[in-house]
Amino acid sequence: MLVTCFLMAVLLAMVTCEFLAVNLTLKQPAWMKDGGTLNGGSLQSSLVDVYAIYLLKCLQEFKSKGIIAYAISVQNEPQNVNPTSPTAKLTPAMEGQIGTKLRTLMNGNSL
């Protein structure tokens, strides 16, 4: 969730130009996944709402730095479950639940 100082500096420099900020979410943190590791596994179904809140916090952090996201993805490559690299499977149903919850949270937080 924490954005590195370097990345934030680059993003802030870009704000002076017109662009669309798109947050491409890679994977859930290991503690949210059923295997407890970054590699492989799936988001724990009991943490769908928590993950939506996690994504909201990311958007709020960007906004606090003057970067307004135009779009956010729930996850990159949701069906990739390679156990040797940071991946996680998300079912279409889970993606829908996360997206619906996140949209509600965004509406309630002026995003």
N, C-alpha and C positions, 0 to 999 in steps of 0.2 A: 504494500500500500504506500510505503514511503517512496517518494520520487527523489532520485539522487540529485545532489546539488548541480551536477553537470547538466543533467537532462532538464532541470528546471531553468537553468540559465539559458539553454538553447531555446526552450519554449518561450521564455519571456522575451528573448531577442526577436523571436518570430512574431510576437504580438504586435510589433510595430508595423508589420505587413498585414495585408488582408489575406486571411486564410481560414479554412475550416478545420477546427480542432476535432479530431476523431480519436476517441479512446478505444484502442483495440486491446481488449482484455485477453491475456494469454491463458492462464490457468488459475485455479483456486489455490490458496495456500495449502500446504501439506496438512495442517491441522483440521481443515474442512473436508478432507478426502477420506474415503473408507479405508485406504491402505496406510494412511498417515505419512506418506511420502509424496514428493513432487512427481515422481515417475509413475505413470499408469494410474489405475484406479478410477474412481468416480466421486463426484460430490455426494456427501451424505445427504439423503433425502430430508433428514430432520433439520438440515442447515440451509435450505433453500431461502428462507426469509433472511437469515443471517448473511448469506452471500449477497443478497440484494442490498442490504444495509451497507455491507463492505464496499460494494460498487458505488453507492451513494456517497460514502465518505471520500472515495477517490475523486469523484466529481466535485465535491465541496472543497477539497484541497486545491484542485486546479483552479476553481473559481476564486478562492481566497488569494491566489497569486495573480489574478487578472486574466485567467485563461478560461473562456467559456467554451465548453465542449459543444460541438454541433451534433455529434452522434456518439454513441457508445455501443460496443458489441458485448454480448453476454459472455462469449468465449470464442477464441480462435480455434478452428478445427475441433468441434465438439464430439466428433466420432473417432478421433485418433486416440488410441489407448496403448501406444508403444510403451512397454515397461522399461525401456532403457533411456527414455528421455522425458522431460517434463510434459506430460500429457494428462488428460482426464476425459472420461466419457460423460457426456451430458445427453440425456434423452431429449427428444423434441418436446415432450411433456414438461420436463424440468426447465428447459429453456423458456417455454411459454410461461411457466409459473414465475420464474425469476424476472422475466421481462415485464409481466403484469405488475408484480410487486414493486419493481424498480420504478416503473412509470408512475405509480401511485405515490411513492416516496419522493420522486422528482417533482411532481405537481405540488406536493405539500411543502417543498423546500425551494420554491421559486426557480426551478431548473427546467 
